[in-house]
Structures are given as C-alpha cells and as structure tokens.
Amino acid sequence: ALPICAVSMDADFLANIDSMATMYDEAADLLEQVKARDAPLSSTSQERDELNALVPSYRARAALYRNTARSLARLPQSPNMTAEEAHASYLLPLRAAKAQLG
C-alpha cells in the first residue's frame, strides 16, 4: 500500500515535471538564439548540425512533460490527520521496509 504521504510526494513530482519542461524549453531557446546569431557552436558543421537537431527533441520533451503534468494535475485529497497521526503515517512505511530487510 502507498504511504499516506504519497499525495505530498505527488505534488513535488508535478513541480519537478514542470521544472523539467521549463529547462528543456530554455535550453531550446538558447540553442535557437545562438543559431539565429549564426555564431559557431562548435568547430565543425557536423557538431553544429547535431546541436541544432536537439531543438525539436527538446521542444517535444518539454511538451510531453507539460502534457503529463496536465494529465496528473488533479491531485487526490490527503486525509485530515493530527500531528501524531501524520508522524505515524510517515514511520509505518519505514518500519515495514525495515522488517522486509530483516
């Protein structure tokens, strides 16, 4: 069974997905800016072509992450718990994992 803290972990996961999409878009933007200036990115045309070829794949990856985030955006509600219950819900999975290790 998933620990109760899964909902908060889910929110963190969504934030990370959004950050990854932003990073891929920013990397693609930088590559496009360099290409627009016609500045040499590397010493050979093959290396420049390889870097330029990254732009569409970076854009596609960013779009995939954003679509995934939209699909997962509606988080399940976590149960209301007292501080003691929340602490116990954190410790129980740890104890179960320890028991499995022996």
SULSULLIN-V862788 format. One line per field, one symbol per residue. burial: 1 if it has 16 or more other ideal C-beta (glycine too) atoms within 10 Angstrom, else 0. Layout:
burial = ???
//
This chain:
burial = 000101000000010010011001101100100000000000000001000000100110110011011000000000000000010010000000000000
//
